[in-house]
Amino acid sequence: MDAQRDDGVPVGRLGYQPALDGVRALAVVLVLLFHQGFSWMSGGYVGVSVFFTLSGFLITSLLVQEHAAHGRISPSAFYARRLKRLLPASAVCLVAVCLLAATNTLPTSSRLRGDVAAAALQVYNWRALFSGTSYAQLLGAQGGDGLVAHFWSLSIEEQFYWVWPFAMAGLFAVARRPSTRRMVITAVTAVSCTAPWLIASHWGGNAAYWSTPARLAEILIGATLAVWVGRFPAWIPYRLLSFVGFGVVLWAAISWPRSTGPAYAGALPLFALGSAALVLGLQRPGPITAACSWRPLVALGRVSFGVYLYHWPVFLVIDSARTGLTGGALFGLRAAVTLAVSLLSYFMLERPIRHARTVPVRTFVVSATAVVVVVAVGVVVPVRSADELTFAPLPSIHGFDALPAVESGATVPGSVSATTRPTRILVAGDSTAFTLALGLLDWASAHPTLLQLESVARPGCGLMVGSKLAGDTDGAFRRSCDNALGPDLDTVFQHATPDLAVVLITLPDTVERIDDISGRHLLPTDADYAAQRLRDYRSFVDDLVARGVRHIVWLLAASPAPWYYSTHPDQPWGHVDSDLIDATVRQLSEPQLCVIDFGADVLRREAAGDTGLRKDGLHVSQERWLTELDGDFGRMLLAAARGSCP
């Protein structure tokens, strides 16, 4: 690196450090492995946090050096560079997703238009947060509501960049002494480190993961490192720091849980200190520096932005159902295609535009035009609109248990010509019931005079209330499920009494649980487990009847398809036998209850080659539910609401 000045950063251009490109490569590989679903990479999402800290370090270093070289910071030049760096590939990716959805290559939903607009305008993380969906749930959608889910992290970075150049320019204008500037940035960073914990405590884990204030500390820790890096004493053990930082990153990626744990409790600033230790350690030669400077790794780091950007739609298109591949073979194909697309984008699009000599004004005009085009393309994507719907969400539930509006309650207005009002249907159960609710919502938007919908279905929640899932250490997930069957259900009946309740459960009530009273682990095959399941199921049905529900349809589910286990190797409960639930439901004898073996029909169709019914092997897709509702299944539900059980 060049000679240092008192700011602690080199005068002139930032010396290129290949090892930092190696860090980029490490971060993006962690994310790809996580999105593949490998059980040994349950915390691979921390790769995004590494990106945040590294970006804060590099951007702040460049701003400090710009001021050292020219005596000022030019926000317009900064934004022109950022737009040329990020916008071309982002716009191409969003347009490609829209085209894939328009051609039915990827499943879509009525949210896609808003999702694309939010991604193009760099506010997708807020849209995701206000939808009430957790990061793991949104990615688990494997399409539909998750087609541009990966834009959340780009949105947070860009929101930071909206402010940071002006903040740095103001700091240089007010604080003349470099030591004062360092202390101000350090103090701001220290305060920001408390935000994730406070947000998690008051607004829950989802807000701690999605919201910009909760994630700024990770970027600011990198910024703080940038202004201090040249001021550390010579005895700093750089090699040790590189080993510690590298170890922290790998440890978190391997050991942190997928959808709970430290990342959702406000601990990401602590992890960011590990990332900063790695970046600091790489400022001197050493084994980790040499490893991160390995040429293939550096080359991957240079195209890491495109790899991150394009990998998610590639993963959605190249799935197990289309290729017949699973595990490492499927990941290898996905990674190869992602890399090919990224290289093509880098050499044909990104690099030429980045090195083109354009004035900032022209860059801004072109960029604004590109954003308008992307949003316009998103608007004309032929998705099933829910514009006719009026949403009436239940009381806000913060954190891990927050849910989308349809999940917490949605109503379709209208009146049926044959009676005085539409049929009211309540949906309860787990994620398989949730996708049914989404299909019903779409169907209701096309038939507003026939149906009103309420849903308390929640991913991962069954009807067993006397125990919690093994692994739910802090009880947060249990509270989410209890809210669904308690306050949320009460609110449904405050609005109106449903004519028909539809129940569908596949996984949660067939996996290992912990008894509330004894604390004993219950296995699905235990007699006590079966007795508790029967007791809770009967109590739920009796409660619905006591509230005035005259008809209840219980849909027996199909066990997960073989390809589900290959694409979800990290699930802790092994192979699930839905016959255990079937046996319990068949013991219920309430006259209002109609039991329909929908799972048997699913298995017959899959045996005949229909692998598109449950693309992920578990959930009937939203669009296929819509097809079912337009056929015999929909007529069956309406008939059941009037007392006719097929």
PAMIPA-102612 format. One line per field, with one value per residue (C-alpha): residue in three letters; x negated, z negated, y negated. Coordinates in steps of 0.2 Angstrom, whole numbers, plus 5000, padded with zeros to 4 digits. Example, Ala and Ser with C-alpha at 12.3 -4.5 7.8 and 13.67 -1.06 7.14 Angstrom:
code = [ALA/SER]
x = [4938/4932]
z = [4961/4964]
y = [5022/5005]
# end
This chain:
code = [MET/ASP/ALA/GLN/ARG/ASP/ASP/GLY/VAL/PRO/VAL/GLY/ARG/LEU/GLY/TYR/GLN/PRO/ALA/LEU/ASP/GLY/VAL/ARG/ALA/LEU/ALA/VAL/VAL/LEU/VAL/LEU/LEU/PHE/HIS/GLN/GLY/PHE/SER/TRP/MET/SER/GLY/GLY/TYR/VAL/GLY/VAL/SER/VAL/PHE/PHE/THR/LEU/SER/GLY/PHE/LEU/ILE/THR/SER/LEU/LEU/VAL/GLN/GLU/HIS/ALA/ALA/HIS/GLY/ARG/ILE/SER/PRO/SER/ALA/PHE/TYR/ALA/ARG/ARG/LEU/LYS/ARG/LEU/LEU/PRO/ALA/SER/ALA/VAL/CYS/LEU/VAL/ALA/VAL/CYS/LEU/LEU/ALA/ALA/THR/ASN/THR/LEU/PRO/THR/SER/SER/ARG/LEU/ARG/GLY/ASP/VAL/ALA/ALA/ALA/ALA/LEU/GLN/VAL/TYR/ASN/TRP/ARG/ALA/LEU/PHE/SER/GLY/THR/SER/TYR/ALA/GLN/LEU/LEU/GLY/ALA/GLN/GLY/GLY/ASP/GLY/LEU/VAL/ALA/HIS/PHE/TRP/SER/LEU/SER/ILE/GLU/GLU/GLN/PHE/TYR/TRP/VAL/TRP/PRO/PHE/ALA/MET/ALA/GLY/LEU/PHE/ALA/VAL/ALA/ARG/ARG/PRO/SER/THR/ARG/ARG/MET/VAL/ILE/THR/ALA/VAL/THR/ALA/VAL/SER/CYS/THR/ALA/PRO/TRP/LEU/ILE/ALA/SER/HIS/TRP/GLY/GLY/ASN/ALA/ALA/TYR/TRP/SER/THR/PRO/ALA/ARG/LEU/ALA/GLU/ILE/LEU/ILE/GLY/ALA/THR/LEU/ALA/VAL/TRP/VAL/GLY/ARG/PHE/PRO/ALA/TRP/ILE/PRO/TYR/ARG/LEU/LEU/SER/PHE/VAL/GLY/PHE/GLY/VAL/VAL/LEU/TRP/ALA/ALA/ILE/SER/TRP/PRO/ARG/SER/THR/GLY/PRO/ALA/TYR/ALA/GLY/ALA/LEU/PRO/LEU/PHE/ALA/LEU/GLY/SER/ALA/ALA/LEU/VAL/LEU/GLY/LEU/GLN/ARG/PRO/GLY/PRO/ILE/THR/ALA/ALA/CYS/SER/TRP/ARG/PRO/LEU/VAL/ALA/LEU/GLY/ARG/VAL/SER/PHE/GLY/VAL/TYR/LEU/TYR/HIS/TRP/PRO/VAL/PHE/LEU/VAL/ILE/ASP/SER/ALA/ARG/THR/GLY/LEU/THR/GLY/GLY/ALA/LEU/PHE/GLY/LEU/ARG/ALA/ALA/VAL/THR/LEU/ALA/VAL/SER/LEU/LEU/SER/TYR/PHE/MET/LEU/GLU/ARG/PRO/ILE/ARG/HIS/ALA/ARG/THR/VAL/PRO/VAL/ARG/THR/PHE/VAL/VAL/SER/ALA/THR/ALA/VAL/VAL/VAL/VAL/VAL/ALA/VAL/GLY/VAL/VAL/VAL/PRO/VAL/ARG/SER/ALA/ASP/GLU/LEU/THR/PHE/ALA/PRO/LEU/PRO/SER/ILE/HIS/GLY/PHE/ASP/ALA/LEU/PRO/ALA/VAL/GLU/SER/GLY/ALA/THR/VAL/PRO/GLY/SER/VAL/SER/ALA/THR/THR/ARG/PRO/THR/ARG/ILE/LEU/VAL/ALA/GLY/ASP/SER/THR/ALA/PHE/THR/LEU/ALA/LEU/GLY/LEU/LEU/ASP/TRP/ALA/SER/ALA/HIS/PRO/THR/LEU/LEU/GLN/LEU/GLU/SER/VAL/ALA/ARG/PRO/GLY/CYS/GLY/LEU/MET/VAL/GLY/SER/LYS/LEU/ALA/GLY/ASP/THR/ASP/GLY/ALA/PHE/ARG/ARG/SER/CYS/ASP/ASN/ALA/LEU/GLY/PRO/ASP/LEU/ASP/THR/VAL/PHE/GLN/HIS/ALA/THR/PRO/ASP/LEU/ALA/VAL/VAL/LEU/ILE/THR/LEU/PRO/ASP/THR/VAL/GLU/ARG/ILE/ASP/ASP/ILE/SER/GLY/ARG/HIS/LEU/LEU/PRO/THR/ASP/ALA/ASP/TYR/ALA/ALA/GLN/ARG/LEU/ARG/ASP/TYR/ARG/SER/PHE/VAL/ASP/ASP/LEU/VAL/ALA/ARG/GLY/VAL/ARG/HIS/ILE/VAL/TRP/LEU/LEU/ALA/ALA/SER/PRO/ALA/PRO/TRP/TYR/TYR/SER/THR/HIS/PRO/ASP/GLN/PRO/TRP/GLY/HIS/VAL/ASP/SER/ASP/LEU/ILE/ASP/ALA/THR/VAL/ARG/GLN/LEU/SER/GLU/PRO/GLN/LEU/CYS/VAL/ILE/ASP/PHE/GLY/ALA/ASP/VAL/LEU/ARG/ARG/GLU/ALA/ALA/GLY/ASP/THR/GLY/LEU/ARG/LYS/ASP/GLY/LEU/HIS/VAL/SER/GLN/GLU/ARG/TRP/LEU/THR/GLU/LEU/ASP/GLY/ASP/PHE/GLY/ARG/MET/LEU/LEU/ALA/ALA/ALA/ARG/GLY/SER/CYS/PRO]
x = [5000/4995/4988/4999/5005/5013/5030/5023/5027/5015/5013/5019/5027/5031/5019/5027/5028/5032/5036/5051/5058/5055/5066/5079/5078/5079/5094/5104/5100/5107/5123/5124/5122/5135/5147/5144/5150/5136/5138/5120/5121/5137/5129/5122/5133/5119/5110/5121/5114/5097/5101/5108/5093/5081/5091/5091/5072/5069/5081/5075/5057/5061/5070/5056/5043/5053/5053/5035/5031/5043/5048/5066/5079/5090/5106/5111/5096/5098/5116/5111/5099/5111/5125/5112/5107/5123/5138/5135/5134/5148/5159/5155/5159/5176/5181/5176/5186/5201/5199/5197/5213/5222/5218/5223/5205/5206/5221/5228/5240/5250/5235/5222/5226/5223/5208/5200/5203/5197/5181/5178/5181/5169/5182/5186/5180/5194/5207/5201/5202/5219/5226/5222/5212/5196/5180/5181/5199/5198/5183/5193/5207/5195/5204/5220/5217/5198/5193/5182/5180/5161/5162/5165/5147/5143/5157/5149/5132/5139/5149/5133/5124/5138/5132/5114/5105/5115/5111/5093/5092/5100/5089/5073/5081/5084/5070/5053/5043/5042/5042/5059/5066/5060/5068/5085/5086/5081/5095/5108/5103/5104/5121/5127/5121/5135/5149/5151/5153/5166/5175/5175/5182/5196/5200/5194/5182/5189/5186/5168/5164/5173/5173/5160/5156/5153/5140/5131/5119/5111/5107/5101/5089/5081/5081/5073/5059/5056/5052/5042/5032/5016/5016/5014/4997/4984/4986/5004/5004/5011/5009/5018/5032/5034/5035/5048/5059/5058/5063/5077/5085/5084/5090/5106/5109/5109/5117/5129/5147/5156/5171/5168/5153/5140/5144/5162/5158/5147/5130/5124/5113/5103/5101/5096/5081/5075/5077/5067/5053/5052/5051/5038/5028/5027/5018/5001/4994/4999/5006/5024/5019/5010/5026/5038/5026/5027/5030/5046/5054/5049/5057/5073/5072/5071/5088/5096/5109/5115/5114/5125/5137/5140/5139/5156/5166/5155/5158/5176/5176/5164/5173/5174/5191/5184/5167/5170/5153/5151/5138/5121/5125/5139/5128/5114/5125/5133/5116/5109/5124/5123/5105/5107/5121/5111/5095/5106/5114/5097/5088/5102/5112/5104/5086/5089/5102/5091/5076/5086/5082/5098/5102/5112/5127/5128/5126/5141/5152/5148/5150/5167/5173/5167/5176/5192/5191/5188/5204/5214/5209/5214/5231/5235/5231/5246/5249/5265/5270/5278/5283/5301/5296/5297/5285/5290/5274/5275/5266/5247/5237/5218/5203/5201/5220/5224/5234/5240/5257/5266/5260/5266/5282/5289/5307/5315/5330/5345/5362/5368/5383/5390/5389/5388/5368/5353/5347/5335/5320/5307/5291/5280/5264/5246/5237/5246/5262/5254/5252/5270/5275/5265/5274/5291/5286/5282/5298/5309/5302/5309/5325/5328/5347/5344/5331/5324/5307/5299/5283/5274/5262/5244/5228/5222/5237/5248/5263/5253/5253/5247/5229/5217/5205/5188/5176/5187/5175/5182/5200/5202/5209/5221/5228/5231/5241/5251/5255/5262/5274/5278/5279/5279/5292/5302/5301/5307/5323/5325/5327/5339/5342/5335/5347/5333/5316/5303/5288/5272/5257/5242/5226/5227/5238/5227/5210/5201/5208/5205/5219/5224/5226/5213/5200/5199/5194/5209/5206/5220/5222/5224/5241/5241/5237/5252/5264/5259/5261/5279/5283/5278/5286/5302/5301/5298/5313/5324/5319/5324/5341/5343/5340/5353/5344/5356/5345/5326/5316/5300/5289/5278/5260/5248/5231/5217/5211/5194/5187/5192/5179/5165/5168/5171/5157/5156/5173/5170/5185/5180/5193/5211/5225/5242/5251/5249/5260/5272/5274/5278/5290/5300/5303/5313/5331/5339/5354/5348/5332/5329/5313/5306/5291/5283/5266/5271/5276/5259/5249/5259/5255/5237/5236/5243/5229/5237/5221/5227/5241/5229/5213/5204/5211/5221/5232/5245/5240/5252/5256/5260/5271/5280/5282/5289/5301/5308/5312/5320/5310/5317/5335/5332/5327/5343/5354/5346/5349/5368/5367/5363/5348/5342]
z = [5000/5002/4989/4974/4968/4951/4956/4956/4974/4989/4999/5017/5024/5013/5015/5022/5010/5019/5002/5000/5016/5008/4994/5006/5014/4997/4992/5008/5007/4989/4996/5010/4999/4987/5001/5007/4991/4985/4967/4962/4968/4958/4954/4971/4972/4962/4978/4981/4965/4971/4987/4976/4966/4980/4990/4976/4975/4993/4996/4981/4986/5003/4996/4984/4998/5010/4997/4994/5012/5017/5001/5003/5006/5021/5018/5036/5042/5028/5033/5052/5048/5037/5051/5064/5053/5047/5058/5075/5068/5055/5069/5080/5066/5062/5080/5082/5066/5074/5090/5082/5072/5087/5096/5081/5080/5062/5051/5047/5036/5035/5024/5038/5045/5029/5025/5041/5039/5021/5027/5041/5028/5015/5002/5003/4985/4978/4990/4983/4965/4967/4975/4959/4967/4959/4970/4969/4974/4989/4996/4992/5004/5018/5030/5030/5015/5015/5033/5029/5010/5012/5015/4997/4993/5008/5002/4985/4992/5004/4991/4981/4996/4999/4982/4980/4992/4986/4968/4971/4981/4966/4954/4963/4964/4945/4938/4944/4933/4940/4922/4919/4935/4929/4912/4919/4931/4917/4906/4919/4922/4904/4902/4918/4910/4897/4910/4916/4898/4894/4910/4907/4889/4894/4912/4914/4923/4941/4938/4931/4947/4960/4954/4960/4942/4936/4949/4950/4936/4947/4961/4948/4940/4957/4958/4941/4946/4962/4951/4938/4949/4951/4933/4924/4916/4924/4911/4917/4920/4938/4942/4926/4930/4948/4940/4927/4940/4952/4938/4932/4950/4953/4935/4937/4954/4949/4931/4931/4934/4950/4944/4925/4914/4913/4930/4924/4907/4911/4910/4928/4923/4912/4928/4938/4926/4932/4950/4946/4937/4953/4964/4952/4952/4971/4971/4968/4976/4968/4971/4972/4983/4995/4995/4998/5012/5021/5039/5042/5026/5031/5048/5040/5029/5043/5050/5033/5036/5051/5043/5028/5040/5052/5041/5034/5050/5057/5041/5043/5062/5060/5046/5042/5050/5067/5067/5057/5047/5029/5016/5022/5040/5041/5032/5044/5059/5051/5047/5064/5073/5060/5064/5082/5082/5070/5081/5096/5087/5080/5097/5108/5097/5080/5084/5100/5092/5076/5086/5098/5097/5093/5083/5067/5075/5089/5078/5067/5082/5089/5071/5068/5085/5081/5065/5073/5087/5073/5064/5080/5084/5067/5069/5085/5079/5080/5062/5054/5046/5029/5032/5027/5010/4994/4981/4963/4953/4936/4922/4926/4920/4919/4922/4927/4927/4938/4954/4971/4971/4979/4965/4951/4960/4976/4982/5000/5001/5011/5010/5017/5028/5021/5003/4994/4993/4998/4990/4976/4975/4961/4964/4950/4950/4956/4971/4982/4976/4979/4997/4998/4991/5004/5017/5010/5009/5028/5031/5021/5030/5046/5038/5026/5024/5018/5004/4989/4982/4965/4961/4945/4954/4950/4957/4945/4933/4930/4917/4903/4888/4874/4880/4891/4905/4900/4905/4900/4886/4882/4885/4898/4911/4898/4894/4913/4914/4898/4904/4920/4910/4897/4900/4919/4919/4907/4919/4933/4923/4918/4936/4941/4938/4953/4962/4965/4957/4967/4958/4966/4957/4963/4953/4936/4927/4933/4926/4910/4896/4878/4866/4856/4839/4838/4850/4858/4876/4885/4901/4914/4912/4893/4885/4875/4891/4900/4885/4884/4902/4901/4886/4894/4911/4902/4891/4907/4916/4901/4899/4917/4915/4898/4907/4920/4935/4942/4954/4953/4967/4962/4977/4974/4981/4992/4984/4992/5009/5010/5018/5003/4992/5005/5006/4987/4980/4964/4957/4940/4940/4953/4964/4959/4959/4961/4958/4939/4941/4952/4939/4926/4937/4941/4922/4921/4922/4921/4933/4940/4946/4964/4967/4985/4990/5001/4999/5007/5022/5022/5021/5035/5047/5042/5045/5063/5066/5060/5051/5053/5041/5026/5034/5018/5013/4999/5003/5017/5026/5025/5044/5043/5028/5039/5053/5040/5033/5051/5052/5041/5026/5026/5028/5014/5002/5006/5005/4988/4982/4985/4976/4990/4986/5001]
y = [5000/4982/4971/4967/4951/4947/4953/4970/4973/4972/4956/4958/4974/4988/5002/5017/5032/5048/5056/5045/5052/5069/5064/5059/5076/5084/5074/5078/5097/5097/5089/5102/5117/5110/5107/5125/5131/5141/5146/5143/5124/5119/5102/5098/5082/5074/5072/5057/5049/5052/5042/5028/5026/5027/5015/5002/5004/5002/4988/4978/4980/4973/4958/4954/4956/4945/4931/4933/4932/4918/4909/4914/4928/4927/4936/4935/4944/4957/4961/4961/4975/4985/4984/4989/5003/5010/5005/5013/5031/5028/5021/5036/5048/5040/5040/5058/5063/5054/5063/5080/5077/5071/5087/5098/5104/5098/5098/5080/5072/5055/5048/5049/5032/5024/5035/5030/5011/5012/5021/5008/4994/5002/5004/5023/5026/5015/5023/5040/5035/5027/5043/5051/5066/5072/5073/5092/5093/5081/5091/5107/5101/5107/5094/5084/5072/5076/5073/5057/5061/5059/5040/5037/5036/5025/5013/5011/5007/4994/4986/4984/4977/4964/4956/4960/4949/4934/4939/4941/4924/4916/4924/4918/4900/4900/4910/4904/4916/4934/4941/4932/4940/4957/4955/4948/4963/4975/4968/4969/4987/4991/4984/4993/5010/5008/5006/5024/5030/5017/5020/5039/5036/5024/5029/5047/5057/5052/5034/5038/5047/5036/5018/5006/4999/5016/5020/5004/5009/5022/5009/4996/5008/5010/4991/4989/5001/4991/4975/4984/4997/4987/4982/4999/5002/5013/5027/5031/5050/5048/5067/5072/5060/5067/5085/5079/5070/5084/5096/5085/5084/5103/5107/5096/5102/5120/5119/5105/5111/5107/5097/5093/5090/5076/5067/5065/5059/5044/5053/5049/5034/5047/5058/5042/5040/5057/5051/5035/5046/5056/5040/5032/5048/5048/5032/5041/5057/5073/5091/5084/5070/5082/5093/5079/5073/5089/5084/5094/5087/5070/5072/5078/5063/5051/5058/5061/5047/5056/5073/5067/5057/5071/5087/5086/5086/5099/5110/5108/5113/5127/5137/5156/5158/5152/5160/5176/5171/5169/5164/5161/5165/5152/5139/5142/5139/5123/5116/5119/5111/5096/5094/5094/5081/5071/5071/5067/5052/5046/5046/5041/5029/5024/5020/5011/4999/4997/4991/4981/4962/4954/4938/4940/4931/4943/4958/4952/4949/4967/4975/4967/4972/4990/4990/4984/4997/5011/5005/5004/5022/5028/5019/5028/5045/5056/5061/5065/5049/5047/5029/5032/5038/5028/5034/5034/5040/5047/5038/5036/5050/5046/5056/5074/5076/5062/5067/5060/5051/5066/5077/5066/5063/5057/5054/5054/5043/5047/5055/5072/5072/5088/5083/5067/5067/5076/5092/5089/5101/5102/5111/5118/5128/5127/5121/5134/5125/5108/5112/5118/5101/5092/5102/5098/5080/5080/5090/5078/5063/5071/5076/5061/5066/5083/5083/5074/5080/5080/5089/5094/5106/5103/5112/5125/5124/5139/5140/5148/5136/5147/5148/5138/5143/5150/5137/5122/5118/5101/5105/5091/5103/5110/5093/5090/5106/5102/5085/5092/5104/5091/5072/5073/5086/5075/5060/5071/5075/5056/5052/5066/5085/5095/5107/5119/5123/5132/5140/5147/5152/5162/5160/5152/5165/5179/5174/5175/5163/5159/5161/5145/5154/5167/5160/5177/5179/5187/5197/5197/5216/5215/5219/5203/5193/5201/5198/5179/5177/5185/5174/5158/5162/5166/5150/5139/5147/5145/5127/5123/5131/5122/5105/5109/5117/5130/5139/5144/5152/5161/5164/5179/5174/5184/5188/5178/5184/5193/5177/5166/5175/5172/5154/5151/5162/5150/5155/5162/5175/5187/5195/5190/5202/5193/5209/5205/5189/5199/5212/5198/5189/5204/5207/5190/5194/5176/5175/5158/5166/5172/5181/5181/5191/5178/5185/5201/5192/5182/5199/5207/5192/5191/5210/5206/5194/5177/5170/5152/5154/5152/5145/5145/5162/5155/5140/5140/5124/5109/5109/5128/5125/5112/5126/5138/5124/5122/5140/5154/5149/5131/5138/5150/5136/5126/5141/5145/5128/5132/5149/5161/5171/5181]
# end
